[in-house]
Amino acid sequence: MKRFSILLLINFLSLAIYAQTFANYGALGPGGGGGTVKAYVKSDGTTITRNPYLFKSWENNSTMTTKEGKDIMVPKVNFDVVNSRFVAEISNDSIFAFYNIEKVIVNSLIYEKFKDKFYQVLFRNSNNIVLLKDYALLEKKAMIHATTNTILKPAEFVLISKYYVILDKEEIQEAKLNKKSILSLLNKKEESIMNFVKKNRLSYTKEEDAIDIFKFYATL
């Protein structure tokens, strides 16, 4: 009887925590709405992305900033790449999809919304130079036997990255990680950048080096 009472108390506390968390999510926006409950698509644990989520694990704590400027702490979050929105796991088969969020910090990574789409902010300075990273899922079609019409290899989705830049409050422009694209975007300081890259043995194709290039450009 004692054991039954303890189990009952644990279940009650779990339900209370879940209900409180859900209520907090629901109060994020005007009129008590901050998102919607969705079905939870589980990962298959492989290296190939077969679901819409950016992070392999849901054990991610976050700080979310609402449109009203309110900061909230949200555990067990992930990023839905397909729909460009942050979600939180609220049960084994359900997630809460947020729509009233402008900025999210997850595992020290910063994500901000630009024109209704979230980007990872790789670099930002006071001179309105912003380097952004976007994520997408690339579908690889299934391999089908020409004669038997049987599937030799199923379709799969691979996570890919694209980069964008905002310069001097201009529109968002794509910034491919190669020499031609970066120098074209930063053509006013092309010679200085080329010397900087050569001196520091940087590569235009590496993300961390590209960040250093834009940081240097911001000092010119």
Buried (B, 14 or more C-beta within 10 A) or exposed (E): EEEEEEEEEEEEEEEEEEEEBBEBBBEBBEEEEBBEBBEBEEBEEEEEBBBBBBBEEBEBEBBBBBBEEEEBEBEBBBBBBEBBBBBBBBEEEBBBBBBBBBBBBBEEBBBBBBEEBBBBBBBBEEEEBBBBBBBEBEEEEEEEEEEEEEEEEEEBBEBEEBBBBBBEEEEBEEBBBEBEBBBEBBEEBEEBBEEBBEEEEBBBEEBEBBBBBBBBBBEE
